[in-house]
Amino acid sequence: MFDIELKNKDVIVRVDFNVPLDSNLQVSDDTRICAAVPTITSLLEKGAKVILLSHLGRPFKDLEDNGNFKPKYSLKNIINTVSENLKRNVVFIDTPLTEDRIKEEIQAVDPHNVILLENTRFYKGEEKGDRELAHKMASLGEFYVNDAFGTAHREHASTATIARYFDKDHKTFGLLMEKEVTNISKVLNDINRPFCAIIGGAKVSDKITLIENLLEKADKIIIGGGMAFTFIKAQGGNIGKSLCEADKLDLANTLIEKAETKGVKLLLPLDAKVTEEFSNDGLYLTKPIGEIPDGWMGLDIGEASISLFEQEILESQTILWNGPMGVFEFANYAQGTFEIANALSKATRRGSYTLVGGGDSVAAISKAGLEDEVSFVSTGGGAMLEMIEGKDLPGLSAILE
Ligand code: AMP
């Protein structure tokens, strides 16, 4: 971050305080707020006045009948939690950016304080990356820090356009953003090999670009979860009524062929826990992956798959995990996912680098109670995946240009 004194300087910090609220409009999980504390504290220590910008939900998609924003989208709801995490008072200013008096109100706040502004998505221009709005936001401070990795893949006014109004010496990444980028870069550049990527979750269609880019980087790719069945069916297996994307069978075969050509080992499950109903209650059996009877569906990987995958994980130096191995929300079908989490934790203890993120992977690793046993858990699901897919992240490039 900035290596300069910021005494009496106004610093705008884009954070990701898009936190869940309960029915009493209380923050039910403050992980994201907690994650921004080091950046804010460090700026305060350098003498800055910190002006926080964040979005919360999608207020325009869920308006009151009279066209007003629902109270649950106001950042007023999070003031106390931000204040508790920072262990200091937070000044909330809900004056719209469109009113000039907002500048005077910010100036009236003593230096060394933290100011929280209202939801950036209360402005139509935010999600459109509107220049006029971004300019208004930029005019509130002399410096800009982007610490919202979770929205780095969006070209919004407060995440990307705003940075264009600051020169190189007046904009930078926050500490959380730096940590995310440094960690994700470990699976993109100077990779410590062998590199094993584990991809699970429901649909192949969501992960095509991810798998294609990983074919250029990884030494082996493990495919699990619901998406594995499209590959198995494409290879001629019987998958019963397991999840399958009929229009992606050719693509699955193309990916298998590409992996062969590139010398990437593509590993599919050997067996599955199968059942007749999509619930935790029915009887289940373990069947070879391509021999699932009609009317049955695979909801988790079986023991043979777990052993194979564990062995491959333990023989790797760099491991990326995205997506559960089964319907881990049901206790009977969580074993595959939890065993992968265990294998990652074991590999980490042995000195391998392990990165978890995207989709439900973060929920899965915390459900397994192992989030502190891996090298890094990314907080920015979509942004992490887009970075690994090789896409340009507007929130990053706007700081670098
Ligand atoms: P994703 O968001 O793509 O990571 O997908 C996560 C979802 O995939 C979770 O809600 C899992 O329950 C679901 N899932 C994983 N394996 C299966 C499976 N074999 N059948 C149906 N759903 C699955």
Residues whose N, C-alpha, C, O or C-beta is under 5 A from the ligand:
A	BS01	AMP	G200 G201 A202 K203 G225 G226 L243 G298 L299 D300 G323 P324 M325 G326 V327 F328 G359 D360
